[in-house]
Amino acid sequence: MTTVEIEYCVPCGFLDRAEAIQHQILQQFGERLDSVALVTGDHGVLQVRVDGDVVWDKTDDEYDLDEITRRVRKHV
């Protein structure tokens, strides 16, 4: 099965976005995943990893829940 990690910057206040990503991923793929973990970070990070591979990073990509879900789907 698959593990998803959402690393988010605590000082930046990205918890709400990280939770929204987590919620969407769990709704779409919940029964097919081992876990969807929130990982605290800093320095402006907001990143989604599937089995250790970065599939979405806010420094490179626009925040779009549907796009993030599509990228995760490729690995599930």
Residue, then its C-alpha position, 0 to 999 in steps of 0.5 A: m500500500t501507499t504512504v502519503e506525507i504532507e510537510y507544512c511550515v508551522p510558522c507560516g500558518f500552512l496547517d489549514r492548507a495541509e489539512a485540506i490536502q489531507h482531507q481530500i486525499l483521504q476522501q479519494f483514496g482512504e481505503r487504498l492508503d496506509s497513511v496520510a501523515l502531516v509532518t511539521g516543517d519550517h522555511g515556507v515548506l508545503q510539500v506532498r510526498v508519496d512513498g518518499d517521492v515529491v509529487w507536489d511542492k508549493t515552490d514549483d506548483e500552484y496550490d490546486l487541490d484537484e491537481i494535487t489529487r491527480r498527482v497522488r492518484k498516479h501513485v495509488 
